[in-house]
Structure formats: C-alpha cells, structure tokens
C-alpha cells in the first residue's frame, strides 16, 4: 500500500534529475511526473531524444568513422 506513493515520488525525483542533466525544464517535468507518475517516462524519453536531434541538426550523425 505504501509502495505506490514511494514509487511515484522516486520517479518524479528521477525525472527531475534527468531533466537537469539534459538541460530541460526540470521543474516542469517534475510536476508532470508527480501527477502522472511512471506513465510519463516514455514521453520524457522521446522528448529528450527529439531535443537532442534538434540540437545536432538535420544531417549530422553521432559517430563519424
């Protein structure tokens, strides 16, 4: 019974830290995670990936041999 709120808060803190490390709006993502919990993780990951692609540009690649 106590497990669900603890998981909810751990996910919110984890999203906050991940958003800080990625240069995203951390407080906004943390509040969204508090309301939605672990259901926000796929949206967060895709948003982070899209921001990375946008920062890299259209025709760039991560690894160049």
C-alpha positions in Angstrom: 0.0 0.0 0.0 2.9 2.4 0.8 4.8 1.1 -2.3 2.8 3.1 -4.9 3.4 6.6 -3.4 7.0 5.8 -2.8 7.5 4.7 -6.5 5.6 7.8 -7.6 8.0 10.1 -5.7 11.1 8.2 -6.8 10.0 8.5 -10.4 9.3 12.2 -10.0 12.8 12.8 -8.4 14.4 10.7 -11.2 12.7 12.7 -13.9 13.8 15.9 -12.2 17.4 14.8 -12.1 17.4 13.5 -15.7 15.8 16.8 -16.9 18.5 18.8 -15.1 21.2 16.7 -16.6 19.7 17.1 -20.1 19.2 20.8 -19.9 15.5 20.6 -20.0 13.0 22.5 -17.8 13.4 20.4 -14.7 10.6 21.8 -12.5 8.0 21.4 -15.3 8.9 17.8 -15.9 9.0 17.0 -12.1 5.5 18.4 -11.7 4.2 16.4 -14.6 5.8 13.3 -13.2 4.2 14.0 -9.8 0.8 14.0 -11.5 1.3 11.1 -13.9 4.0 9.0 -12.2 5.7 6.3 -14.2 3.4 6.8 -17.2 5.4 9.9 -18.1 8.6 8.1 -18.8 8.0 7.2 -22.5 7.0 10.8 -23.2 10.0 12.2 -21.4 12.4 9.9 -23.2 11.0 10.7 -26.6 11.1 14.5 -25.8 14.7 14.2 -24.7 15.6 12.4 -27.9 13.9 14.9 -30.1 15.7 17.8 -28.4 19.0 16.0 -28.9 18.2 15.6 -32.6 17.2 19.2 -32.9 20.4 20.4 -31.3 22.5 18.2 -33.5 20.9 19.4 -36.7 19.4 17.6 -39.7 22.3 15.9 -41.5 24.6 15.1 -38.6 25.4 11.8 -37.0 26.5 10.8 -33.6 29.5 8.8 -34.7 31.8 9.5 -37.6 34.3 6.9 -38.5 
